[in-house]
Amino acid sequence: MGLVHTVGLVLHPRRDPAPAIETITGWADQREVTVLGLPDEVGRIACSAVAVPAAELVERSTLLVSLGGDGTMLRSMRLIAGRHTPVLGVNLGRLGFLAEIDVDELPEALSAIDNHRYTVEGRTAVRADLPGPGPVLAFNDIALVRVPGNGSAAVAIEVEGNSFVRYAADAVIVATPTGSTAYSFSAGGPIVSPTVPALLVVPAAAHSAFNRALVLSAQEPVTLELLPSSGRLAVEVDGIVAGYISPGQRLAVTADPGAAQVVRLGRTTFYERARRKLRVGGSAEVDL
C-alpha cells in the first residue's frame, strides 16, 4: 500500500502554480489520493483540490507539497511544525536551498515518496515568547533589528544563564543551520550543515570591537537582553516583523531540533545547492 493518502498543498502567493497542481491532481486521481489546499490559495485558481482550513490540512495530510520558493517552504514548515509529515519542496522560479525538485520532476518524485524511496532531513526551528504577541517559531531566524529613526541594537547575550558578550549592531540574529545561508550569511556568519543541531548568534554591521558570530549547541538556551542604551527593536521571524522589544526587556530563545521533516530524493546535496546559490568558489582557484 502506498505511503501517500492525502496531499496537502501550500502555494506561493504570486507565482503560477497551475501546471504543478494539474500534475499533482492527475497523479492523485490515478491512485485515489485526496488533494487538499487552503481556501484563500486554491480558491484563486481552477483546480480540483479540496479547500479546507489550515488545521484540517495539517491533520489530514500524509505529504505536504510546497509550490514556490524558499519563503513558501518556510511557511509550509511552520504550518506542519512538530509533526512527522514529510514536506516536499517544488521550485516555481529561482533555485532555492529548501526545494528538492522542479515541476517536471513531480510525477517521478511523488511515486518515489509513495513507494518509500526517499529520505527525510530534519530541520531545526528556533522558538521564542515575544512580549505581547506570545510564542513564535522560525526555521531561518529570529532577528532583533534596528528600527529606522531609533537607536541601534545594544544586546547582551546570556548562554545557559551565564553572561557572555554584548553586541552593538544594526541587528542581532539568532539563526538555525537552515538560516545560516540567509540573513546570518549576509551578516558574515558561517555556513552550517542543516544536519547539525545548533544555533547561531550573529551581529549584523557590528559597531562593537567584538563582532564574531557564536555557534551554540541546540541544548543551550540563549537569552537576549536589550541594554538601556539600545533603541526599540523590531523582532523579525523568518523576515516578517512579529513584534517589538524595548530596552530592559529580555527574549529567551530555544532550539527545536527536527521540528520539520524535509523530503530528500538524493539528487543534490546541501553543498551542491549552496555552491550554486551562493556562488562559492573560494578566494583563489587552483588549476589541477
VEXLOMI-804898 format. One record per residue: x, y, z of N, C-alpha, C in turn. Coordinates in steps of 0.2 Angstrom, whole numbers. Layout:
N
> X, Y, Z, X, Y, Z, X, Y, Z;
...
***
This chain:
288
> 4, -6, 0, 0, 0, 0, 4, 6, 0;
> 2, 11, -4, 6, 17, -4, 6, 21, 2;
> 12, 25, 3, 13, 29, 9, 8, 35, 8;
> 7, 38, 2, 3, 45, 2, -4, 43, 1;
> -8, 46, 6, -15, 45, 5, -19, 52, 4;
> -16, 57, 7, -18, 64, 6, -13, 69, 5;
> -13, 73, 0, -8, 78, -2, -10, 85, 0;
> -7, 88, 4, -9, 95, 6, -4, 100, 2;
> -7, 105, -1, -4, 110, -5, -3, 117, -1;
> 3, 120, -2, 4, 126, 1, 7, 130, -5;
> 4, 136, -7, 6, 139, -13, 9, 146, -12;
> 14, 147, -17, 17, 154, -17, 11, 159, -19;
> 11, 165, -16, 6, 170, -16, 5, 173, -23;
> 11, 173, -27, 10, 176, -34, 12, 172, -40;
> 17, 167, -39, 19, 163, -45, 13, 158, -47;
> 13, 157, -53, 8, 152, -56, 9, 145, -54;
> 5, 142, -50, 5, 135, -48, 1, 130, -52;
> -2, 133, -57, -7, 129, -61, -4, 122, -64;
> 1, 123, -68, 4, 117, -71, 6, 112, -65;
> 9, 114, -60, 11, 109, -55, 5, 106, -51;
> 0, 110, -50, -6, 107, -47, -10, 102, -52;
> -10, 104, -58, -13, 99, -63, -9, 93, -63;
> -3, 93, -62, 1, 87, -62, 0, 83, -56;
> -1, 86, -50, -2, 83, -44, -9, 80, -44;
> -14, 83, -46, -21, 81, -46, -21, 75, -51;
> -18, 75, -56, -18, 70, -61, -15, 64, -58;
> -9, 64, -55, -6, 59, -52, -11, 56, -46;
> -14, 60, -42, -18, 58, -37, -24, 55, -39;
> -27, 57, -45, -33, 54, -47, -32, 46, -49;
> -26, 45, -52, -25, 38, -54, -24, 33, -48;
> -23, 36, -42, -22, 32, -36, -27, 33, -30;
> -32, 37, -32, -37, 38, -27, -34, 42, -21;
> -30, 46, -22, -27, 51, -17, -30, 57, -17;
> -32, 60, -11, -35, 66, -10, -30, 72, -10;
> -32, 77, -13, -28, 83, -13, -31, 89, -10;
> -28, 92, -5, -31, 97, -1, -27, 104, -2;
> -30, 109, 0, -27, 116, -1, -31, 121, 4;
> -27, 126, 5, -30, 132, 9, -35, 136, 5;
> -41, 138, 8, -46, 141, 4, -44, 147, 0;
> -40, 151, 4, -38, 158, 0, -32, 156, -5;
> -30, 150, -5, -24, 149, -10, -27, 145, -16;
> -30, 139, -15, -33, 135, -21, -40, 138, -23;
> -43, 143, -19, -49, 146, -22, -47, 151, -27;
> -41, 153, -28, -40, 158, -34, -38, 155, -40;
> -38, 148, -41, -36, 145, -47, -41, 139, -48;
> -42, 138, -54, -47, 132, -56, -43, 126, -55;
> -45, 122, -50, -42, 115, -49, -47, 111, -45;
> -45, 105, -44, -50, 100, -41, -48, 99, -33;
> -43, 103, -31, -40, 102, -24, -46, 104, -20;
> -47, 101, -14, -52, 102, -9, -50, 108, -4;
> -54, 113, -4, -52, 118, 1, -54, 117, 8;
> -49, 117, 13, -50, 115, 20, -46, 120, 24;
> -48, 121, 30, -45, 126, 35, -38, 123, 36;
> -33, 127, 39, -26, 125, 40, -26, 119, 45;
> -30, 119, 50, -29, 114, 55, -31, 107, 52;
> -36, 107, 47, -38, 101, 44, -33, 99, 39;
> -30, 104, 36, -24, 102, 31, -19, 99, 34;
> -17, 101, 40, -11, 99, 44, -13, 92, 47;
> -19, 91, 49, -21, 84, 52, -22, 79, 47;
> -24, 80, 41, -26, 75, 36, -20, 73, 31;
> -15, 78, 30, -10, 77, 25, -5, 72, 27;
> -4, 67, 23, 2, 62, 24, 8, 65, 20;
> 7, 70, 16, 13, 73, 12, 11, 80, 11;
> 15, 85, 13, 14, 92, 11, 18, 94, 6;
> 15, 97, 1, 19, 99, -5, 19, 107, -5;
> 25, 110, -5, 26, 117, -6, 28, 119, -13;
> 23, 123, -16, 24, 125, -23, 26, 133, -23;
> 33, 134, -24, 35, 141, -24, 43, 141, -23;
> 45, 145, -18, 52, 146, -17, 53, 144, -9;
> 59, 147, -7, 61, 146, 0, 56, 149, 5;
> 53, 154, 3, 48, 158, 8, 42, 153, 9;
> 40, 150, 3, 34, 146, 3, 36, 140, 7;
> 42, 137, 6, 44, 131, 10, 45, 133, 18;
> 47, 138, 19, 47, 140, 26, 40, 141, 30;
> 36, 143, 26, 29, 144, 28, 26, 137, 29;
> 27, 132, 24, 25, 126, 25, 28, 122, 31;
> 34, 123, 32, 37, 120, 38, 34, 123, 45;
> 33, 129, 45, 30, 132, 51, 23, 129, 52;
> 19, 128, 46, 12, 126, 47, 12, 119, 50;
> 17, 114, 48, 17, 107, 49, 22, 106, 55;
> 25, 111, 58, 30, 110, 63, 27, 106, 69;
> 32, 101, 71, 30, 97, 77, 27, 90, 75;
> 26, 89, 68, 23, 83, 66, 28, 80, 61;
> 27, 73, 60, 32, 69, 56, 30, 69, 49;
> 25, 73, 47, 23, 73, 40, 29, 76, 35;
> 31, 72, 30, 36, 75, 26, 34, 81, 21;
> 39, 85, 20, 37, 91, 16, 41, 91, 10;
> 38, 91, 4, 42, 91, -2, 42, 98, -5;
> 47, 101, -7, 48, 107, -10, 49, 107, -17;
> 44, 111, -21, 45, 111, -28, 46, 118, -30;
> 51, 119, -34, 53, 126, -37, 48, 128, -42;
> 46, 134, -40, 42, 138, -46, 46, 145, -47;
> 52, 144, -50, 56, 150, -52, 63, 149, -50;
> 66, 153, -46, 73, 153, -45, 75, 147, -40;
> 81, 145, -41, 84, 139, -37, 84, 141, -30;
> 82, 137, -25, 82, 138, -18, 86, 133, -15;
> 87, 134, -8, 90, 129, -4, 86, 123, -2;
> 79, 125, -1, 75, 120, 3, 71, 116, -2;
> 69, 118, -8, 65, 114, -13, 70, 109, -16;
> 67, 103, -17, 70, 97, -19, 70, 96, -27;
> 64, 98, -30, 63, 96, -37, 60, 102, -41;
> 60, 102, -47, 57, 106, -52, 50, 103, -54;
> 46, 107, -57, 39, 104, -58, 39, 98, -63;
> 43, 98, -68, 43, 92, -72, 46, 86, -69;
> 48, 86, -63, 50, 80, -59, 45, 77, -54;
> 39, 81, -54, 34, 79, -49, 32, 72, -50;
> 29, 70, -56, 27, 63, -56, 31, 57, -53;
> 38, 58, -55, 43, 53, -53, 44, 54, -45;
> 44, 60, -43, 45, 61, -36, 39, 59, -31;
> 33, 60, -33, 28, 58, -30, 27, 50, -29;
> 29, 47, -35, 29, 40, -35, 34, 37, -30;
> 40, 40, -30, 46, 38, -26, 44, 39, -19;
> 40, 44, -17, 38, 45, -10, 33, 40, -8;
> 28, 39, -13, 23, 34, -12, 25, 27, -10;
> 31, 26, -14, 34, 19, -13, 40, 19, -8;
> 40, 24, -4, 45, 24, 2, 52, 25, -1;
> 53, 27, -6, 60, 28, -9, 63, 35, -8;
> 63, 37, -2, 66, 44, -1, 68, 44, 6;
> 72, 49, 8, 74, 50, 15, 71, 57, 17;
> 72, 58, 24, 70, 65, 26, 76, 68, 30;
> 76, 75, 30, 81, 79, 33, 78, 83, 38;
> 79, 81, 45, 76, 85, 50, 79, 92, 50;
> 74, 97, 51, 76, 104, 51, 75, 107, 58;
> 80, 110, 61, 79, 113, 67, 75, 120, 67;
> 71, 121, 72, 67, 128, 72, 70, 131, 78;
> 68, 138, 78, 70, 142, 84, 64, 145, 87;
> 63, 145, 93, 57, 147, 97, 58, 153, 102;
> 53, 157, 102, 54, 162, 107, 47, 164, 109;
> 46, 168, 115, 40, 170, 118, 40, 178, 118;
> 37, 181, 113, 38, 188, 112, 34, 192, 117;
> 36, 197, 120, 32, 201, 125, 26, 204, 120;
> 20, 202, 122, 14, 204, 118, 11, 199, 114;
> 15, 198, 108, 12, 193, 103, 12, 186, 106;
> 17, 184, 110, 17, 177, 113, 22, 173, 109;
> 21, 166, 109, 25, 162, 106, 26, 163, 98;
> 32, 162, 96, 34, 162, 88, 39, 157, 87;
> 39, 155, 81, 43, 149, 78, 46, 151, 72;
> 52, 150, 71, 55, 151, 64, 60, 146, 62;
> 61, 145, 56, 65, 140, 53, 72, 143, 50;
> 72, 149, 49, 78, 153, 47, 81, 156, 53;
> 77, 161, 55, 80, 165, 61, 75, 169, 64;
> 77, 171, 70, 73, 177, 74, 78, 182, 75;
> 77, 188, 72, 82, 194, 72, 79, 200, 76;
> 83, 203, 80, 82, 209, 83, 85, 215, 79;
> 81, 219, 76, 83, 223, 71, 81, 231, 72;
> 86, 235, 71, 86, 242, 72, 80, 245, 68;
> 76, 249, 71, 70, 252, 68, 73, 259, 65;
> 72, 261, 59, 74, 267, 57, 72, 273, 61;
> 76, 278, 63, 74, 283, 67, 75, 282, 74;
> 77, 275, 76, 78, 274, 83, 86, 272, 84;
> 88, 271, 90, 95, 269, 91, 96, 262, 88;
> 103, 260, 88, 105, 254, 86, 104, 249, 91;
> 105, 242, 89, 104, 237, 94, 110, 236, 99;
> 108, 236, 105, 113, 235, 111, 111, 229, 115;
> 113, 223, 114, 111, 217, 116, 116, 213, 120;
> 114, 211, 126, 118, 207, 130, 116, 199, 129;
> 121, 195, 128, 119, 188, 126, 121, 184, 132;
> 116, 180, 135, 117, 175, 140, 116, 168, 137;
> 121, 164, 139, 120, 157, 137, 120, 152, 143;
> 114, 148, 144, 113, 144, 150, 113, 149, 156;
> 111, 155, 156, 111, 159, 161, 117, 163, 163;
> 122, 162, 159, 129, 165, 160, 130, 171, 155;
> 131, 177, 158, 133, 182, 153, 139, 181, 149;
> 139, 182, 143, 145, 180, 138, 147, 186, 134;
> 143, 190, 131, 145, 195, 126, 140, 200, 126;
> 142, 206, 124, 137, 212, 122, 139, 214, 115;
> 133, 215, 111, 134, 217, 104, 131, 224, 104;
> 134, 228, 100, 131, 234, 97, 131, 234, 90;
> 126, 234, 87, 125, 232, 80, 119, 235, 77;
> 118, 234, 70, 111, 236, 67, 106, 230, 69;
> 108, 224, 70, 104, 219, 71, 108, 213, 75;
> 104, 209, 78, 107, 203, 81, 102, 197, 79;
> 105, 192, 76, 102, 187, 73, 103, 180, 76;
> 98, 177, 78, 98, 170, 81, 95, 166, 75;
> 100, 162, 72, 98, 158, 66, 99, 151, 68;
> 95, 147, 64, 96, 139, 64, 101, 138, 58;
> 103, 131, 58, 108, 129, 52, 104, 131, 45;
> 98, 130, 45, 94, 132, 39, 95, 139, 37;
> 95, 143, 42, 95, 150, 41, 103, 153, 40;
> 107, 148, 41, 114, 150, 40, 116, 153, 33;
> 112, 151, 28, 113, 154, 22, 108, 160, 20;
> 105, 162, 25, 100, 168, 24, 103, 174, 27;
> 99, 178, 31, 102, 184, 34, 108, 183, 38;
> 109, 178, 41, 115, 176, 45, 121, 176, 40;
> 121, 173, 35, 126, 173, 30, 128, 180, 27;
> 123, 184, 26, 124, 191, 23, 127, 195, 29;
> 127, 193, 35, 130, 197, 40, 137, 194, 42;
> 139, 189, 38, 146, 187, 39, 146, 180, 43;
> 140, 177, 45, 140, 171, 49, 143, 165, 45;
> 144, 160, 48, 146, 154, 44, 141, 150, 41;
> 143, 146, 36, 138, 141, 33, 138, 135, 37;
> 132, 132, 39, 132, 127, 44, 127, 121, 40;
> 130, 115, 40, 125, 110, 38, 119, 109, 41;
> 113, 108, 38, 107, 108, 41, 106, 102, 46;
> 111, 97, 45, 110, 91, 49, 113, 93, 56;
> 117, 98, 57, 120, 100, 64, 115, 103, 69;
> 114, 100, 74, 109, 103, 79, 112, 109, 83;
> 111, 115, 80, 115, 121, 83, 111, 127, 82;
> 113, 132, 86, 110, 139, 85, 116, 144, 83;
> 115, 149, 79, 120, 154, 78, 117, 160, 81;
> 122, 164, 84, 120, 171, 86, 125, 175, 82;
> 123, 180, 78, 127, 184, 73, 125, 191, 73;
> 130, 196, 75, 128, 203, 74, 129, 205, 67;
> 124, 210, 65, 124, 212, 58, 127, 220, 59;
> 132, 221, 55, 135, 228, 55, 137, 230, 62;
> 141, 226, 65, 143, 227, 72, 147, 234, 73;
> 145, 237, 78, 148, 244, 80, 153, 242, 85;
> 153, 236, 89, 157, 235, 94, 164, 232, 92;
> 169, 231, 97, 175, 228, 95, 174, 221, 94;
> 170, 218, 98, 169, 210, 96, 163, 210, 91;
> 165, 207, 86, 160, 206, 80, 159, 199, 78;
> 161, 194, 82, 161, 187, 80, 155, 184, 81;
> 153, 179, 77, 147, 175, 77, 148, 170, 83;
> 143, 167, 86, 143, 162, 90, 140, 156, 87;
> 142, 150, 88, 139, 144, 86, 138, 140, 93;
> 132, 139, 95, 130, 136, 101, 126, 129, 100;
> 127, 125, 105, 123, 118, 105, 116, 120, 105;
> 112, 116, 102, 104, 116, 102, 102, 115, 109;
> 106, 112, 113, 103, 111, 120, 105, 117, 125;
> 108, 122, 122, 110, 128, 126, 105, 134, 125;
> 101, 135, 130, 96, 141, 129, 100, 147, 129;
> 97, 152, 125, 100, 158, 124, 95, 164, 126;
> 98, 169, 130, 93, 175, 132, 97, 181, 129;
> 93, 185, 126, 95, 191, 123, 91, 197, 127;
> 96, 201, 130, 93, 207, 134, 95, 213, 131;
> 90, 218, 130, 91, 224, 127, 94, 229, 133;
> 99, 232, 132, 103, 236, 136, 99, 243, 136;
> 100, 247, 142, 97, 253, 142, 99, 258, 136;
> 105, 257, 133, 107, 261, 128, 104, 259, 121;
> 101, 253, 121, 98, 251, 114, 92, 255, 112;
> 91, 255, 106, 84, 258, 103, 79, 253, 104;
> 73, 255, 103, 67, 250, 102, 69, 246, 96;
> 68, 239, 96, 70, 235, 90, 64, 231, 88;
> 64, 230, 81, 59, 225, 78, 61, 218, 79;
> 56, 214, 80, 58, 207, 81, 55, 203, 74;
> 60, 201, 70, 58, 198, 64, 59, 191, 64;
> 53, 187, 62, 53, 180, 62, 52, 177, 55;
> 58, 174, 53, 59, 172, 46, 57, 178, 41;
> 60, 184, 43, 59, 190, 39, 53, 194, 40;
> 48, 192, 44, 42, 195, 45, 42, 199, 52;
> 40, 205, 52, 40, 208, 59, 34, 205, 63;
> 36, 202, 69, 31, 199, 73, 29, 203, 79;
> 34, 208, 81, 33, 212, 87, 39, 217, 88;
> 39, 220, 94, 44, 225, 95, 46, 223, 102;
> 53, 225, 104, 55, 224, 110, 59, 230, 112;
> 59, 232, 119, 61, 239, 121, 67, 238, 126;
> 71, 243, 127, 76, 242, 132, 74, 239, 139;
> 78, 235, 142, 76, 232, 148, 72, 225, 147;
> 70, 224, 142, 66, 218, 141, 71, 212, 138;
> 69, 206, 140, 73, 200, 138, 69, 195, 134;
> 73, 192, 129, 70, 187, 125, 73, 180, 125;
> 70, 175, 128, 73, 169, 129, 72, 165, 122;
> 77, 162, 119, 77, 158, 113, 79, 151, 114;
> 75, 146, 111, 77, 139, 112, 77, 136, 105;
> 81, 131, 104, 81, 127, 98, 76, 121, 99;
> 73, 119, 93, 68, 113, 92, 71, 109, 87;
> 76, 105, 88, 78, 100, 83, 73, 96, 80;
> 73, 95, 73, 69, 90, 70, 62, 93, 70;
> 60, 99, 70, 54, 102, 70, 50, 101, 64;
> 53, 100, 58, 50, 98, 52, 55, 93, 48;
> 51, 89, 44, 55, 84, 40, 54, 86, 33;
> 60, 87, 30, 61, 89, 23, 62, 83, 18;
> 59, 82, 13, 60, 76, 8, 66, 77, 5;
> 70, 72, 4, 76, 72, 0, 76, 66, -4;
> 77, 66, -11, 77, 61, -15, 84, 59, -18;
> 89, 62, -15, 96, 60, -16, 99, 63, -23;
> 96, 68, -26, 98, 71, -32, 103, 76, -31;
> 103, 80, -26, 108, 85, -25, 109, 85, -17;
> 115, 88, -15, 117, 89, -8, 116, 96, -6;
> 116, 97, 0, 116, 104, 3, 122, 108, 0;
> 128, 105, 0, 134, 108, -3, 133, 110, -10;
> 130, 106, -14, 129, 107, -21, 125, 113, -22;
> 119, 113, -18, 115, 119, -18, 118, 125, -16;
> 122, 125, -10, 125, 131, -8, 130, 133, -12;
> 134, 129, -16, 139, 131, -20, 136, 135, -26;
> 130, 132, -29, 127, 136, -34, 123, 142, -32;
> 120, 142, -27, 116, 148, -25, 120, 153, -22;
> 125, 152, -18, 130, 157, -16, 136, 158, -20;
> 137, 154, -25, 142, 155, -30, 149, 154, -26;
> 149, 149, -22, 155, 148, -18, 161, 145, -23;
> 166, 149, -22, 172, 146, -26, 179, 147, -23;
> 178, 151, -17, 184, 152, -13, 188, 158, -16;
> 193, 161, -12, 197, 167, -14, 202, 166, -20;
> 203, 159, -21, 208, 158, -26, 207, 151, -29;
> 207, 151, -36, 206, 144, -39, 212, 141, -41;
> 213, 135, -40, 220, 132, -41, 219, 127, -47;
> 223, 128, -52, 222, 123, -58, 226, 117, -56;
> 222, 111, -58, 225, 105, -57, 228, 102, -63;
***
